[in-house]
Amino acid sequence: MLAWGRTMRIDDGRQVKAARAILGITARDLAREAGLCKNSVLAIEARTRIRRRMFDRNSGVARVEQAIERLGVFCEMQDGRPIVRFATTPIPPKYRRKPQPAD
């Protein structure tokens, strides 16, 4: 969980690839950091929609999420779009959720 209380969530394999590009690391480096093999990371990157089971904290996707977060990059979905940014960067105003009007 990040300092401001948000949890990272990877919903698209392209987010993993973008996070690697931001960090300047290879699939092998990320696999080593996550405790997986390189082919597992590449398989996650190839998915356009990542489905997960409840309470599956030790899955390959969860391990990749934890590794990316440890390295300082944050992934999430905002308005149906995948967002990848440094964990210390605030959410740009364009992508901030607008408060819902009270009924």
N, C-alpha and C positions, 0 to 999 in steps of 0.2 A: 504494500500500500504506500502511496506517495505521501509526502509531507502534508499536503492539504486535504488528505482524506479520500482521494480518488483511487480506485483500483484500475490497473491496466487490463485491457481486454483486446486480444487479437481476434478479429472476425474474418480476416481476409489474408491469405498467404502473401499477398503483395506487400502488406505491412511489414512482414518479416524481412523481405528483400529490401524494402526502403530503409528499414532500421539498420540493416547491415551496411547499406550504402552510406548512410549518415555517419556511422561509426567507422567506416573504412576497414571492415573486417571481412574475411572470407567465410563461406559456409562451414568450412572445417574449423575455423576459430570459434564461431558461434556454437557449433556442435560440441566442441571441447568445453566451452564455458557452461553449456547446458547439461553436459554428461550424456550426450547422445552421439550417434554416428552421423557422418556428413549426409548420408542418403536420407536420414529421417528429417533433417532440416530442409533439404531440397524437396522432399515430399510435402512438407507443410507449406512451403513457398508455392508449390504448384496448385494448391487448393484455392478456389475463389470464394468458397464459403466454408467456414470451419464450424463444425457441429461438435458440441461437447456434452459429456455426461455430467450430471450433477455430482458434486463433491469429488471430482476426479482431479485431485491436486498433483498427482504424480505422473500425469500423461505427458507425452512429448510436447504438446502445445503449451501446457502449463510450465514445463521446464524451460522452454524457449522464452515464454513471457517473463519468467523470473530472471533469466539471464540477461535479456534485453534491458529490463528495468535496472538491474544491478550495474549495467554498463552506462546507464544514464539517458536512455531513450524511452519515450512514452508513446503507446499506441492506443487508439480508441476509435469509436465511430461517432461522428457528429452529423446529425441530420442525414443519416444513411451514407455518409462519405467516410472512407478510412482516413484517419489523421495520424501522422507520425511526426514527432517533434522531440527536442531535447526535454528532459523531465523538468528542467528549471525554467523553461519558457512558459509564460502564461498563455492561456487560450486566447487567440486573437478575437477581437470583438465580433468579427464577421461570423465566427463559429460558436459564440456563446449561446447557450440556451436562453430563450426569452421566457420570463416568468409567465405562467399560465394565469389568466384572469380568474378570480374567485367567483364562484356561482352564487 
